[in-house]
Amino acid sequence: MTQAANQLQPATRNQKLPLLKWLGVILLVYLLIVAVGMIGSGFKAATGERAEELFAFATNPFLGLIVGTVATALIQSSSTVTSIIVGLVAGGLPVMTAIPMVMGANIGTTITNTLVSLGHITEKSEFKRAFAAATVHDFFNLLSVVIFLPLEILFHPLERSALFLANTLVGGGSMSMKDLNVVGTVTKPVVNVAQQATQILPAPFDGIVLIFLGIGLIFLTITFIGKLLKVLMVGRAKDILHTAIGRGPIAGILAGTLITILVQSSSTTTSLMVPLAGAGVFSLAQIYPFTLGANIGTCVTAMLAATAVSGAEAVPALEIAMVHLLYNTLGVILIYGVPFLCQLPIVGAETLAAIASERKYLAFLYILVVFFLVPGLLLGVTALS
């Protein structure tokens, strides 16, 4: 009897471990929402309700695009950057200014899987396939910006559509979610404690410290959420991937969306594809739609972050999260739906991979120039002008 009981104990512990990890994920999501609330409160305190003046330098949409690209390339997490942007909008950053930053975050996040492809650099044919699979994401996001940024500057379709949806979801009357936003209500006490703790500092340093505390908490939560979900879901995700990706583009897009929602990182899901492409398990045409699904799935983090915000800021915070969702979804529909546009990222990725596989130093040069040198130069020129 004792022996049987001893045998059951490890099994019971093994059953409890996943449950504890899921509880950990829930706690981390809660802390993520708290962190966004801290950024919004800190931003208000630091600017004295004059956010538009503080961000006057970023009213140029191209500057906003560059800021989003460089920040995400350095942080290597579009989820982190978009969550921070939601917090800033909640603190008063104009949505019009934030939209190019969100677009830039899409470009910056592609650096991760491009770096992963360099692991195949010692074998020419593998590297050619892996580099093409990585950079097809780059070309798609660049093409999406080329199409949507001029349209947004001229006609504001994303801003207007997102505002309509945000008002519909929140309620356009007083624009208050105080009674309905359960998440915001639950997180507010923790945000208030953090705010009171920083008030020992003189203004505006109290707000600045609160912003940095919020950003630091976002880094920690997203890092640990990713690690826990990888343990819980990546094994299953790989099974879903092998099952779904060969069943056509729609299945590939859905699989990419689902897995990215589960692991909370488009960088993780797209990077999963690179070794498979390098090994020749899947073709570039099969991997391409999966990558597009990852773009849609990564919007969940910003949507979660927006639930932290209540009161008059609820609508703009939800609006920028909806912009992110609309931008990525419409980009997939338009570019993948039009045969000519659909082929451009594939042609670009295959051409670049063919060149880089012959001259491998160009792969490193490509990463340096596209993600850091060009944006940095443009940032400097814009600041001086």
C-alpha positions as a printed NumPy array, in Angstrom:
array([[  0.   ,   0.   ,   0.   ],
       [  2.849,   2.341,   0.945],
       [  4.682,   1.497,  -2.289],
       [  1.573,   2.282,  -4.332],
       [  1.185,   5.596,  -2.511],
       [  4.822,   6.467,  -3.237],
       [  4.273,   5.745,  -6.931],
       [  1.242,   8.02 ,  -7.02 ],
       [  3.068,  10.986,  -5.464],
       [  5.288,  11.814,  -8.504],
       [  2.26 ,  11.537, -10.796],
       [  0.301,  13.929,  -8.567],
       [  3.212,  16.375,  -8.537],
       [  3.471,  16.196, -12.337],
       [ -0.238,  16.993, -12.64 ],
       [  0.097,  19.991, -10.311],
       [  3.085,  21.505, -12.135],
       [  1.185,  22.572, -15.297],
       [ -1.605,  24.013, -13.142],
       [  0.902,  26.089, -11.154],
       [  2.495,  27.289, -14.39 ],
       [ -0.879,  28.362, -15.794],
       [ -1.578,  30.234, -12.551],
       [  1.811,  31.877, -13.02 ],
       [  0.813,  32.969, -16.536],
       [ -2.414,  34.495, -15.183],
       [ -0.466,  36.375, -12.495],
       [  2.038,  37.659, -15.074],
       [ -0.756,  38.875, -17.377],
       [ -2.186,  40.73 , -14.376],
       [  1.209,  42.323, -13.707],
       [  1.509,  43.263, -17.393],
       [ -1.761,  45.185, -17.146],
       [ -0.585,  46.792, -13.887],
       [  2.632,  47.861, -15.639],
       [  0.716,  49.599, -18.434],
       [ -1.363,  51.427, -15.844],
       [  1.85 ,  52.56 , -14.128],
       [  3.224,  53.956, -17.403],
       [  0.013,  55.892, -18.061],
       [ -0.046,  57.362, -14.529],
       [  3.674,  58.159, -14.649],
       [  3.372,  59.783, -18.044],
       [  0.631,  62.088, -16.769],
       [  2.641,  63.014, -13.676],
       [  5.831,  63.666, -15.673],
       [  4.201,  65.843, -18.356],
       [  1.748,  67.685, -16.116],
       [ -1.028,  66.739, -18.564],
       [  0.959,  68.313, -21.464],
       [  1.798,  65.172, -23.411],
       [  1.293,  66.81 , -26.811],
       [  4.009,  69.388, -26.078],
       [  6.419,  66.699, -24.906],
       [  5.925,  64.694, -28.088],
       [  5.939,  67.65 , -30.472],
       [  9.202,  66.364, -31.984],
       [  7.469,  63.135, -33.021],
       [  4.589,  64.675, -34.959],
       [  6.469,  63.72 , -38.124],
       [  5.05 ,  60.27 , -38.967],
       [  8.364,  59.108, -40.439],
       [ 10.103,  59.924, -37.157],
       [  7.455,  57.89 , -35.32 ],
       [  8.054,  54.986, -37.698],
       [ 11.805,  55.124, -37.074],
       [ 11.354,  55.314, -33.287],
       [  9.12 ,  52.231, -33.35 ],
       [ 11.531,  50.314, -35.584],
       [ 14.707,  51.072, -33.625],
       [ 13.084,  50.539, -30.215],
       [ 11.745,  47.129, -31.234],
       [ 14.987,  46.095, -32.925],
       [ 16.895,  46.901, -29.725],
       [ 14.345,  45.364, -27.351],
       [ 13.546,  42.461, -29.711],
       [  9.901,  42.42 , -28.635],
       [  7.099,  44.168, -30.507],
       [  4.762,  43.029, -27.707],
       [  6.781,  45.073, -25.209],
       [  6.936,  48.142, -27.456],
       [  3.223,  48.106, -28.357],
       [  2.305,  47.651, -24.685],
       [  4.451,  50.68 , -23.832],
       [  2.772,  52.659, -26.652],
       [ -0.664,  51.793, -25.232],
       [  0.512,  53.08 , -21.859],
       [  1.809,  56.304, -23.418],
       [ -1.461,  56.874, -25.298],
       [ -3.322,  56.328, -22.028],
       [ -1.105,  59.071, -20.598],
       [ -1.914,  61.525, -23.383],
       [  0.278,  60.69 , -26.396],
       [ -1.876,  61.483, -29.47 ],
       [ -3.089,  58.406, -31.342],
       [ -2.051,  60.001, -34.647],
       [  1.544,  60.18 , -33.36 ],
       [  1.45 ,  56.612, -32.03 ],
       [  0.212,  54.938, -35.242],
       [  3.548,  55.143, -37.151],
       [  5.303,  53.861, -34.019],
       [  3.096,  50.755, -34.099],
       [  3.942,  50.279, -37.781],
       [  7.635,  50.625, -36.965],
       [  7.332,  48.003, -34.226],
       [  6.198,  45.543, -36.886],
       [  9.38 ,  46.142, -38.861],
       [ 11.694,  46.006, -35.847],
       [ 10.361,  42.666, -34.587],
       [ 11.557,  40.844, -37.71 ],
       [ 15.195,  41.169, -36.671],
       [ 14.892,  38.188, -34.289],
       [ 14.162,  35.507, -36.865],
       [ 16.699,  37.092, -39.231],
       [ 19.339,  36.656, -36.517],
       [ 18.186,  33.054, -35.98 ],
       [ 18.76 ,  32.313, -39.672],
       [ 22.458,  33.171, -39.235],
       [ 22.788,  29.915, -37.293],
       [ 22.685,  28.145, -40.667],
       [ 25.376,  30.308, -42.243],
       [ 27.996,  27.542, -42.411],
       [ 25.94 ,  25.465, -44.871],
       [ 25.143,  27.301, -48.098],
       [ 21.875,  25.663, -49.189],
       [ 20.468,  25.569, -45.644],
       [ 21.362,  29.21 , -45.094],
       [ 19.735,  30.237, -48.364],
       [ 16.432,  28.596, -47.363],
       [ 16.58 ,  29.833, -43.749],
       [ 17.495,  33.416, -44.662],
       [ 14.671,  33.574, -47.216],
       [ 12.184,  32.251, -44.625],
       [ 13.341,  34.928, -42.163],
       [ 13.445,  37.906, -44.507],
       [ 10.063,  37.233, -46.142],
       [  8.661,  38.678, -42.899],
       [ 10.862,  41.773, -43.351],
       [  9.697,  42.352, -46.913],
       [  6.032,  41.838, -46.035],
       [  6.151,  44.365, -43.181],
       [  8.069,  46.894, -45.27 ],
       [  5.527,  46.524, -48.095],
       [  2.685,  46.955, -45.602],
       [  4.205,  50.236, -44.379],
       [  4.723,  51.47 , -47.959],
       [  1.018,  50.892, -48.659],
       [ -0.637,  51.928, -45.402],
       [  1.508,  54.792, -44.064],
       [  0.809,  57.173, -47.017],
       [ -2.904,  56.25 , -46.869],
       [ -2.934,  56.959, -43.144],
       [ -1.16 ,  60.305, -43.559],
       [ -3.615,  61.415, -46.264],
       [ -6.947,  59.892, -45.209],
       [ -6.555,  58.396, -41.67 ],
       [ -8.546,  55.201, -42.394],
       [ -6.973,  53.198, -39.544],
       [ -7.403,  55.983, -37.001],
       [-11.046,  56.582, -37.933],
       [-12.   ,  52.908, -38.08 ],
       [-10.259,  52.165, -34.775],
       [-11.927,  55.157, -33.09 ],
       [-15.343,  53.953, -34.253],
       [-14.676,  50.446, -32.912],
       [-13.24 ,  51.756, -29.634],
       [-16.239,  54.025, -29.068],
       [-18.579,  51.148, -29.885],
       [-16.858,  48.787, -27.448],
       [-16.35 ,  51.309, -24.643],
       [-19.496,  53.389, -25.071],
       [-19.268,  56.807, -26.639],
       [-21.24 ,  58.702, -23.96 ],
       [-18.97 ,  59.628, -21.095],
       [-16.209,  57.363, -22.466],
       [-15.904,  55.77 , -19.027],
       [-15.319,  52.111, -18.302],
       [-15.155,  52.597, -14.564],
       [-18.175,  50.391, -13.894],
       [-17.503,  47.88 , -16.665],
       [-13.732,  47.514, -16.701],
       [-13.253,  44.812, -14.082],
       [ -9.587,  44.379, -14.98 ],
       [ -8.874,  48.072, -14.53 ],
       [-10.668,  48.072, -11.197],
       [ -8.679,  45.084,  -9.951],
       [ -5.319,  46.528, -11.013],
       [ -5.931,  50.104,  -9.845],
       [ -4.995,  49.482,  -6.163],
       [ -1.543,  48.157,  -7.142],
       [ -0.986,  51.091,  -9.517],
       [ -2.004,  53.51 ,  -6.754],
       [  0.484,  51.922,  -4.325],
       [  3.299,  52.336,  -6.88 ],
       [  2.224,  55.929,  -7.551],
       [  2.203,  56.799,  -3.854],
       [  5.639,  55.225,  -3.407],
       [  7.15 ,  57.459,  -6.115],
       [  5.515,  60.631,  -4.79 ],
       [  8.364,  61.026,  -2.298],
       [ 10.326,  62.35 ,  -5.311],
       [  9.827,  65.882,  -6.643],
       [  7.929,  66.405,  -9.898],
       [  8.535,  65.439, -12.668],
       [ 10.909,  62.754, -11.361],
       [  8.093,  60.927,  -9.58 ],
       [  6.358,  60.359, -12.913],
       [  9.59 ,  59.473, -14.734],
       [ 10.504,  56.84 , -12.138],
       [  6.974,  55.413, -12.328],
       [  7.294,  55.144, -16.126],
       [ 10.604,  53.286, -15.837],
       [  9.177,  50.993, -13.167],
       [  6.283,  50.199, -15.501],
       [  8.607,  49.567, -18.45 ],
       [ 10.817,  47.335, -16.302],
       [  7.775,  45.383, -15.137],
       [  6.659,  44.933, -18.754],
       [ 10.082,  43.522, -19.646],
       [  9.945,  41.077, -16.755],
       [  6.361,  39.95 , -17.302],
       [  6.658,  39.418, -21.052],
       [  9.967,  37.571, -20.592],
       [  8.517,  35.178, -18.014],
       [  5.181,  34.797, -19.826],
       [  7.129,  33.742, -22.901],
       [  9.243,  31.257, -20.934],
       [  6.257,  29.686, -19.168],
       [  4.156,  29.453, -22.319],
       [  7.052,  27.936, -24.216],
       [  7.246,  25.174, -21.608],
       [  3.486,  24.694, -21.624],
       [  2.7  ,  25.129, -25.305],
       [  5.666,  24.99 , -27.664],
       [  5.658,  21.192, -27.84 ],
       [  1.995,  21.237, -28.738],
       [  2.562,  24.241, -30.971],
       [  5.082,  22.296, -33.039],
       [  2.556,  19.468, -33.448],
       [ -0.111,  21.953, -34.559],
       [  2.412,  23.497, -36.923],
       [  3.318,  20.225, -38.639],
       [ -0.352,  19.312, -38.935],
       [ -1.672,  22.655, -40.168],
       [  0.986,  24.265, -42.289],
       [  0.753,  21.803, -45.146],
       [ -3.02 ,  22.26 , -45.504],
       [ -3.013,  25.5  , -47.452],
       [ -2.546,  29.234, -46.817],
       [ -5.675,  29.787, -44.697],
       [ -4.691,  26.967, -42.34 ],
       [ -1.156,  28.384, -42.187],
       [ -2.402,  31.876, -41.287],
       [ -4.723,  30.466, -38.604],
       [ -1.927,  28.296, -37.177],
       [  0.448,  31.275, -37.016],
       [ -2.214,  33.386, -35.309],
       [ -3.116,  30.709, -32.76 ],
       [  0.448,  29.803, -31.818],
       [  1.449,  33.456, -31.456],
       [ -1.519,  34.069, -29.148],
       [ -0.434,  31.073, -27.075],
       [  3.249,  32.006, -26.771],
       [  2.656,  35.82 , -26.81 ],
       [  5.551,  36.406, -29.184],
       [  5.582,  36.687, -32.963],
       [  9.38 ,  36.509, -32.797],
       [  9.143,  33.069, -31.172],
       [  6.662,  31.654, -33.68 ],
       [  8.416,  33.004, -36.76 ],
       [ 11.782,  31.862, -35.398],
       [ 10.355,  28.338, -35.045],
       [  9.973,  28.309, -38.829],
       [ 13.548,  29.184, -39.686],
       [ 15.167,  25.829, -38.761],
       [ 12.319,  23.981, -40.495],
       [ 12.937,  26.032, -43.624],
       [ 16.684,  25.508, -43.418],
       [ 16.176,  21.741, -43.144],
       [ 13.9  ,  21.807, -46.174],
       [ 10.877,  20.495, -44.228],
       [  8.684,  23.308, -45.57 ],
       [  8.985,  25.556, -48.604],
       [  9.006,  29.341, -48.437],
       [  5.507,  29.411, -49.978],
       [  4.24 ,  27.236, -47.099],
       [  5.995,  29.248, -44.372],
       [  4.927,  32.648, -45.714],
       [  1.233,  32.48 , -44.613],
       [  2.243,  31.185, -41.176],
       [  4.392,  34.304, -40.759],
       [  1.407,  36.497, -41.651],
       [ -0.69 ,  34.789, -38.997],
       [  2.002,  35.62 , -36.433],
       [  1.551,  39.308, -37.308],
       [ -2.137,  39.066, -36.372],
       [ -1.582,  36.981, -33.235],
       [  0.891,  39.442, -31.727],
       [ -1.864,  42.085, -31.459],
       [ -3.332,  40.284, -28.43 ],
       [ -0.744,  41.769, -26.041],
       [ -1.713,  45.367, -26.885],
       [ -5.409,  44.474, -26.581],
       [ -4.732,  43.019, -23.123],
       [ -2.744,  46.097, -22.166],
       [ -5.619,  48.391, -23.221],
       [ -7.962,  46.716, -20.724],
       [ -5.915,  48.322, -17.93 ],
       [ -7.167,  51.778, -18.849],
       [-10.402,  53.338, -17.639],
       [-12.028,  56.745, -17.658],
       [-11.453,  59.311, -20.401],
       [ -8.261,  57.53 , -21.56 ],
       [-10.052,  54.22 , -22.185],
       [-11.068,  55.107, -25.737],
       [ -7.652,  56.295, -27.049],
       [ -5.868,  53.346, -25.384],
       [ -8.268,  50.858, -26.965],
       [ -8.123,  52.837, -30.204],
       [ -4.361,  52.376, -30.646],
       [ -4.693,  48.673, -29.796],
       [ -7.425,  48.402, -32.45 ],
       [ -5.189,  50.259, -34.926],
       [ -2.558,  47.559, -34.391],
       [ -5.128,  44.8  , -35.003],
       [ -6.685,  46.482, -38.053],
       [ -3.304,  47.322, -39.57 ],
       [ -1.987,  43.773, -39.327],
       [ -5.257,  42.113, -40.357],
       [ -5.905,  44.4  , -43.33 ],
       [ -2.273,  44.055, -44.389],
       [ -2.662,  40.282, -44.586],
       [ -5.986,  40.532, -46.442],
       [ -4.765,  43.092, -48.962],
       [ -1.242,  41.912, -49.667],
       [ -1.903,  38.181, -49.551],
       [ -5.209,  38.612, -51.37 ],
       [ -3.735,  40.418, -54.391],
       [ -1.573,  37.972, -56.409],
       [  0.936,  40.594, -57.587],
       [  1.442,  42.036, -54.091],
       [  1.5  ,  38.554, -52.575],
       [  4.512,  37.542, -54.648],
       [  6.632,  40.63 , -53.926],
       [  7.859,  39.562, -50.438],
       [  8.677,  36.071, -51.737],
       [ 10.631,  37.435, -54.71 ],
       [ 12.452,  39.937, -52.478],
       [ 13.339,  37.294, -49.87 ],
       [ 14.52 ,  34.724, -52.423],
       [ 16.638,  37.294, -54.293],
       [ 18.263,  38.584, -51.116],
       [ 18.873,  35.042, -49.822],
       [ 20.513,  34.031, -53.109],
       [ 22.884,  37.012, -52.9  ],
       [ 23.595,  36.561, -49.172],
       [ 24.329,  32.856, -49.542],
       [ 27.074,  33.707, -52.043],
       [ 28.455,  36.639, -50.032],
       [ 27.654,  35.891, -46.416],
       [ 28.986,  39.147, -45.029],
       [ 26.056,  40.836, -46.808],
       [ 23.64 ,  39.113, -44.394],
       [ 25.282,  40.884, -41.447],
       [ 25.456,  44.125, -43.417],
       [ 21.749,  43.832, -44.245],
       [ 20.797,  43.552, -40.551],
       [ 23.049,  46.446, -39.566],
       [ 21.863,  48.771, -42.346],
       [ 18.112,  48.016, -42.357],
       [ 17.497,  47.876, -38.62 ],
       [ 20.044,  50.314, -37.217],
       [ 22.108,  52.415, -39.649],
       [ 19.37 ,  53.793, -41.932],
       [ 16.856,  54.438, -39.098],
       [ 19.623,  56.019, -37.001],
       [ 20.699,  58.337, -39.823],
       [ 17.114,  59.345, -40.555],
       [ 16.516,  59.939, -36.848],
       [ 19.58 ,  62.205, -36.71 ],
       [ 18.639,  64.133, -39.853],
       [ 15.051,  64.624, -38.635],
       [ 16.25 ,  65.828, -35.217],
       [ 18.596,  68.385, -36.807],
       [ 16.082,  69.706, -39.335]])
